[in-house]
Amino acid sequence: DRSKMGMSHIPEDRHKHGLVLDYSIEQNMVLQRYWQPEFESFGFIKSKAVREYAERLIEQYDVRSGQGPVTITRSMSGGNQQKAIIAREIDKDPDLLVAVQPTRGLDVGAIEYIHSQLVAQRDKGKAVLLVSLELDEVMDVSDRILVMYEGELVGQLHLSSRYDVDRFLDSIRESEPLSQLTHGVHLHTIRYPDEEAFAKMKEALREKGILYPQKIG
């Protein structure tokens, strides 16, 4: 249902919620689309179409796998597993892309690549909601920062330096150092190019029962 509504999701745990590790990479690429006419006919999967689709995404998103589309996903590196998820979710051309801790446990090269893909979606007119506990990641890619603490929205920031963010977080609970505080703080960063994309994001979240604050500024 989420996919049909124009929403893509990069989950926090790629192993539990993003991939079937014992499937091939080509099978994982069509997990949410195998029933579409492009890949299915009268109840049978079009293997050639799936293979060609996976090969295109592997090349386009530089997903490195030893045996190409037939590689068992479990055997791939964490960075390439994440690239596969990014490729699958972005290729659906969503109106809203929700990314939760998308670079956790990845090396610098993979992190930079994923950040560039998120920004590219924003530049194409898509709404992007990033949920992250990494301040550096937040500062690198966000246009606007929303801070949630203990399940409540406590601030919406337009800040230009990590020092300003740190100072704000310290002010939430002055009795605890930032290193302890950030374990309970989620930084929701938002990229949106215009009012229409922002409205689409709010509507998609509202349909899922998620309340979203009014835009400020």
Phi, psi and chi 1 to 4 in degrees:
 res  aa     phi    psi   chi1   chi2   chi3   chi4
   1 ASP       -  -43.0  -68.9  -20.0      -      -
   2 ARG   -59.9  -42.9  177.9  175.9   60.6 -148.0
   3 SER   -66.1  -40.0 -179.9      -      -      -
   4 LYS   -66.7  -25.0  -65.9  176.7 -178.2  178.2
   5 MET   -80.9   -2.3  -70.0  168.2   53.3      -
   6 GLY    90.1   23.7      -      -      -      -
   7 MET  -116.3  134.5 -179.8 -171.4  -60.9      -
   8 SER  -114.4  153.3  -75.4      -      -      -
   9 HIS  -137.8  124.2  176.0 -134.4      -      -
  10 ILE  -102.5  106.5  -58.6  169.1      -      -
  11 PRO   -76.2  161.4   29.9  -35.8      -      -
  12 GLU   -66.4  -39.9  179.2  176.8    4.7      -
  13 ASP  -110.1  102.3 -168.6  -35.4      -      -
  14 ARG   -67.4  -27.1   56.3 -178.2  169.8  -89.6
  15 HIS   -77.1  -39.8  -69.6  169.1      -      -
  16 LYS   -84.1  -36.2  -71.5 -176.0  177.9  180.0
  17 HIS  -124.1   -5.8  -54.4  -64.2      -      -
  18 GLY  -108.4  -30.3      -      -      -      -
  19 LEU  -139.9  155.0  -60.8  164.0      -      -
  20 VAL  -100.8  105.1  179.8      -      -      -
  21 LEU   -63.6  -28.9  -65.3  178.5      -      -
  22 ASP   -89.8    2.2  -68.5  -35.2      -      -
  23 TYR   -88.1  160.3  -79.7   12.6      -      -
  24 SER   -73.2  165.7   66.9      -      -      -
  25 ILE   -66.0  -33.9 -172.0   62.2      -      -
  26 GLU   -68.3  -34.7   66.1 -179.1    8.0      -
  27 GLN   -68.0  -38.9  -69.8  171.8  -40.0      -
  28 ASN   -67.5  -31.1  -87.2  -71.2      -      -
  29 MET   -65.4  -26.2  -71.4  -66.5 -165.7      -
  30 VAL  -112.8   17.8  -63.0      -      -      -
  31 LEU   -52.8  -39.0  -85.1 -179.8      -      -
  32 GLN  -102.3    9.3  -60.9  170.6  -10.7      -
  33 ARG  -137.2    1.3  -55.7 -179.2   63.6  177.5
  34 TYR   -59.9  -24.1   66.7   88.0      -      -
  35 TRP   -84.4   -6.6   45.5  -92.9      -      -
  36 GLN   -73.5  151.0  -66.0  179.1  -12.9      -
  37 PRO   -54.9  -27.1  -26.9   35.5      -      -
  38 GLU   -62.0  -29.6  179.0 -177.9   -3.1      -
  39 PHE  -119.2   -4.0  -55.8  115.9      -      -
  40 GLU  -140.7  143.5 -178.3  -92.8  -18.6      -
  41 SER  -145.5  119.1  177.7      -      -      -
  42 PHE    52.3   40.2  -61.2  104.6      -      -
  43 GLY    85.8    0.7      -      -      -      -
  44 PHE  -113.5  138.2  -67.7   92.7      -      -
  45 ILE   -74.7  135.0  -61.3  -64.6      -      -
  46 LYS   -83.5   91.9  -61.5  178.7 -179.8  177.2
  47 SER   -59.4  -39.8  -61.0      -      -      -
  48 LYS   -64.9  -42.1 -177.8  178.7  179.3 -179.1
  49 ALA   -65.2  -40.6      -      -      -      -
  50 VAL   -63.2  -43.4  171.0      -      -      -
  51 ARG   -62.3  -45.9  178.2   69.9   50.1   83.3
  52 GLU   -65.4  -38.5  -68.6  174.6  -11.0      -
  53 TYR   -64.5  -46.1  175.3   70.4      -      -
  54 ALA   -64.0  -40.2      -      -      -      -
  55 GLU   -62.8  -37.8  -72.2  175.2  -18.1      -
  56 ARG   -65.5  -44.7  176.6  175.1   67.5   79.9
  57 LEU   -67.7  -39.0  -67.2 -171.0      -      -
  58 ILE   -59.0  -42.8  -73.0  170.9      -      -
  59 GLU   -72.8  -44.0 -179.9  177.3   -0.5      -
  60 GLN   -65.6  -37.8 -178.2  176.8  -17.0      -
  61 TYR  -106.8   12.4  -70.3   88.1      -      -
  62 ASP    53.9   47.6 -168.6   29.7      -      -
  63 VAL   -84.4  114.1 -179.2      -      -      -
  64 ARG   -95.3  120.7  -59.0 -179.6 -175.9 -176.9
  65 SER  -143.1  140.8   52.8      -      -      -
  66 GLY   -60.4  -37.7      -      -      -      -
  67 GLN  -117.3   24.1  -62.3  176.1  -71.5      -
  68 GLY    66.7 -142.0      -      -      -      -
  69 PRO   -65.2  -18.2   21.4  -32.5      -      -
  70 VAL   -92.0    1.5  -61.1      -      -      -
  71 THR   -61.5  134.3  -58.4      -      -      -
  72 ILE   -71.0  128.6  -61.2  -58.7      -      -
  73 THR   -60.8  -33.3  -53.2      -      -      -
  74 ARG   -58.9  -29.5 -174.4 -176.8  -61.9  -82.6
  75 SER   -81.0   -7.4   68.2      -      -      -
  76 MET   -86.3  157.9  -63.4  166.3   56.6      -
  77 SER   -69.3  159.8   68.5      -      -      -
  78 GLY   -59.3  -38.9      -      -      -      -
  79 GLY   -63.9  -40.4      -      -      -      -
  80 ASN   -76.3  -30.2  -77.1  -63.9      -      -
  81 GLN   -62.2  -42.7  -70.9  175.8   -6.5      -
  82 GLN   -68.0  -37.9 -166.3   74.2  -16.8      -
  83 LYS   -60.6  -37.8  -77.0 -176.7  179.7 -179.8
  84 ALA   -63.1  -41.3      -      -      -      -
  85 ILE   -65.1  -45.3  -65.4  174.1      -      -
  86 ILE   -56.7  -47.0  -64.0  -74.8      -      -
  87 ALA   -59.5  -47.8      -      -      -      -
  88 ARG   -61.9  -45.6 -178.7 -173.8   67.6 -155.3
  89 GLU   -73.5  -39.3  -62.5  -58.0  -45.5      -
  90 ILE   -73.5  -35.6  -71.1  179.7      -      -
  91 ASP   -65.5  -16.7 -166.9   69.1      -      -
  92 LYS   -74.1   -4.2  -68.3 -172.4  -65.2 -176.0
  93 ASP    54.7   58.8 -166.3   28.6      -      -
  94 PRO   -76.0  156.0   32.5  -37.6      -      -
  95 ASP   -79.0  -30.8  -66.0  -40.2      -      -
  96 LEU  -131.8  128.1  168.6   62.8      -      -
  97 LEU  -115.0  118.5  174.9   62.9      -      -
  98 VAL  -104.7  119.5  178.8      -      -      -
  99 ALA  -119.7  120.7      -      -      -      -
 100 VAL  -112.4  115.5 -176.1      -      -      -
 101 GLN    45.8   53.6  -64.2  -77.6   85.1      -
 102 PRO   -70.6  -15.4   29.1  -37.1      -      -
 103 THR  -114.6   12.9   60.6      -      -      -
 104 ARG   -61.3  127.0 -173.1 -179.9   67.0  172.7
 105 GLY    77.1   11.4      -      -      -      -
 106 LEU  -101.6  160.8  -56.4 -176.5      -      -
 107 ASP   -80.6  172.4   59.9   38.4      -      -
 108 VAL   -59.8  -42.5  173.9      -      -      -
 109 GLY   -62.3  -43.9      -      -      -      -
 110 ALA   -66.7  -37.9      -      -      -      -
 111 ILE   -61.5  -47.7  -70.5  172.6      -      -
 112 GLU   -61.9  -40.0  -68.9 -180.0  -10.0      -
 113 TYR   -63.2  -46.2  176.2   84.9      -      -
 114 ILE   -66.3  -40.6  -71.0  170.5      -      -
 115 HIS   -59.2  -42.5  -75.4  174.4      -      -
 116 SER   -64.2  -34.6   70.5      -      -      -
 117 GLN   -69.7  -38.6  -68.2  -61.1  -44.7      -
 118 LEU   -63.3  -45.3  -64.9  178.8      -      -
 119 VAL   -65.2  -37.2  173.3      -      -      -
 120 ALA   -62.7  -37.3      -      -      -      -
 121 GLN   -64.1  -41.9  -75.3  -61.0  -68.5      -
 122 ARG   -60.5  -42.9  178.0  -99.7 -173.8  164.3
 123 ASP   -68.1  -19.2  -67.8  -18.0      -      -
 124 LYS   -86.2    0.2  -69.7  179.1 -179.7  178.1
 125 GLY    96.4   12.2      -      -      -      -
 126 LYS   -92.1  155.7  -49.6  -61.4 -176.8  178.9
 127 ALA   -92.0  134.1      -      -      -      -
 128 VAL  -126.3  125.3  179.7      -      -      -
 129 LEU  -114.9  116.0  175.3   61.5      -      -
 130 LEU  -108.2  127.8  166.6   67.4      -      -
 131 VAL  -110.3  120.4 -179.0      -      -      -
 132 SER  -150.6  149.9  177.8      -      -      -
 133 LEU  -101.0   -1.1  -65.9  174.7      -      -
 134 GLU   -92.6  111.7  -59.6  -65.9  -26.3      -
 135 LEU   -62.4  -39.4  -69.9 -176.5      -      -
 136 ASP   -61.7  -41.0  -72.3  -23.6      -      -
 137 GLU   -63.8  -43.7 -179.9  166.9   66.6      -
 138 VAL   -58.7  -48.1  168.2      -      -      -
 139 MET   -68.5  -30.2  -61.1  -55.3  -59.4      -
 140 ASP   -72.4  -36.1  -75.2  -16.4      -      -
 141 VAL  -118.4   -8.7  -57.4      -      -      -
 142 SER   -90.3  147.9   61.7      -      -      -
 143 ASP   -92.5  -30.5  -67.9  -38.7      -      -
 144 ARG  -148.1  145.9  176.1  176.7  -51.1 -131.2
 145 ILE  -122.0  128.4  -57.7  171.8      -      -
 146 LEU  -112.5  133.2  -59.4  178.6      -      -
 147 VAL  -110.9  127.2 -178.0      -      -      -
 148 MET  -114.9  135.1  -66.1 -168.5   70.8      -
 149 TYR  -134.6  123.6  179.8   61.0      -      -
 150 GLU    52.9   42.9  -66.2 -173.8  -15.2      -
 151 GLY    82.5    3.0      -      -      -      -
 152 GLU  -123.2  145.4  -64.1 -176.5    1.5      -
 153 LEU   -75.3  121.1 -176.9   67.9      -      -
 154 VAL  -115.4   -5.0  -64.0      -      -      -
 155 GLY  -175.5  150.2      -      -      -      -
 156 GLN  -128.4  117.5 -176.2  169.3 -172.0      -
 157 LEU  -114.1  147.0  -46.8  177.3      -      -
 158 HIS  -125.1   74.8  -61.9  -92.4      -      -
 159 LEU  -116.5  153.6  -55.5  177.3      -      -
 160 SER  -113.9    0.4   57.8      -      -      -
 161 SER  -142.6  152.8   72.2      -      -      -
 162 ARG   -63.7  -32.6  174.2  164.5  178.8  158.3
 163 TYR   -59.0  -41.3  170.3   75.9      -      -
 164 ASP   -64.9  -40.0  -69.5  -26.1      -      -
 165 VAL   -65.7  -45.9  175.4      -      -      -
 166 ASP   -57.5  -43.5  -75.1  -10.3      -      -
 167 ARG   -64.3  -38.8 -174.1  170.8   58.0 -179.8
 168 PHE   -65.5  -45.4  174.6   79.6      -      -
 169 LEU   -63.4  -37.9  -65.6  177.4      -      -
 170 ASP   -61.6  -34.2  -82.2  -28.8      -      -
 171 SER   -71.3  -19.1   71.5      -      -      -
 172 ILE   -67.2  -43.4  -60.6  174.6      -      -
 173 ARG  -140.9   87.1 -174.0 -174.1  -68.6  178.3
 174 GLU   -65.7  -19.5  -63.9  179.7   -8.1      -
 175 SER   -80.5   -9.9   61.4      -      -      -
 176 GLU  -118.8  141.6  -67.2 -171.8   19.0      -
 177 PRO   -68.1  157.6   25.5  -34.6      -      -
 178 LEU   -58.6  -35.9  179.4   63.1      -      -
 179 SER   -60.9  -32.2   59.7      -      -      -
 180 GLN   -84.5  -38.0  -64.4  179.2   25.5      -
 181 LEU   -62.1  -41.2  175.1   63.4      -      -
 182 THR   -66.3  -16.7   52.3      -      -      -
 183 HIS   -65.8  -23.9  -71.3  -63.5      -      -
 184 GLY  -108.7   10.4      -      -      -      -
 185 VAL  -115.8  128.6  174.3      -      -      -
 186 HIS  -106.2  128.0  -70.8  -96.2      -      -
 187 LEU   -99.5  113.2  -63.1  174.7      -      -
 188 HIS   -98.7  114.1  -65.1 -120.7      -      -
 189 THR  -107.1  142.9   73.5      -      -      -
 190 ILE  -126.3  133.3  -58.4  171.3      -      -
 191 ARG  -119.8  126.7  -58.8 -170.0   70.2   92.6
 192 TYR  -149.5  135.4   51.5   86.5      -      -
 193 PRO   -85.9  -21.4   30.2  -33.7      -      -
 194 ASP  -160.6  176.3   52.7   37.5      -      -
 195 GLU   -63.7  -37.2  -64.6  -70.5  -17.9      -
 196 GLU   -64.4  -44.7 -178.6  178.8   -1.6      -
 197 ALA   -64.6  -39.2      -      -      -      -
 198 PHE   -63.4  -42.0 -173.2   83.5      -      -
 199 ALA   -64.4  -39.1      -      -      -      -
 200 LYS   -62.3  -41.5  -74.2 -179.4  179.2  179.6
 201 MET   -63.4  -45.9 -178.6 -178.2   67.6      -
 202 LYS   -62.7  -40.9  -71.7 -159.9  -61.9 -177.7
 203 GLU   -66.0  -42.2 -179.1   60.5   27.4      -
 204 ALA   -63.3  -41.4      -      -      -      -
 205 LEU   -68.1  -37.7  -69.1  175.0      -      -
 206 ARG   -63.5  -38.9 -173.3  179.3  -59.9  112.8
 207 GLU   -65.9  -22.6  -69.3  180.0    2.3      -
 208 LYS   -91.6    5.4  -72.5  -64.2 -177.4 -179.2
 209 GLY    81.6   17.1      -      -      -      -
 210 ILE  -102.7  119.1  -57.6  172.8      -      -
 211 LEU   -79.2  142.0  -63.1  179.2      -      -
 212 TYR  -130.8  138.5 -166.8   80.7      -      -
 213 PRO   -68.1  157.0   26.8  -35.9      -      -
 214 GLN   -67.2  147.1  -64.6  -64.6  -45.1      -
 215 LYS   -67.1  139.9 -177.6  179.7  176.9 -176.0
 216 ILE  -116.2  132.9  -62.0  176.2      -      -
 217 GLY    84.0      -      -      -      -      -
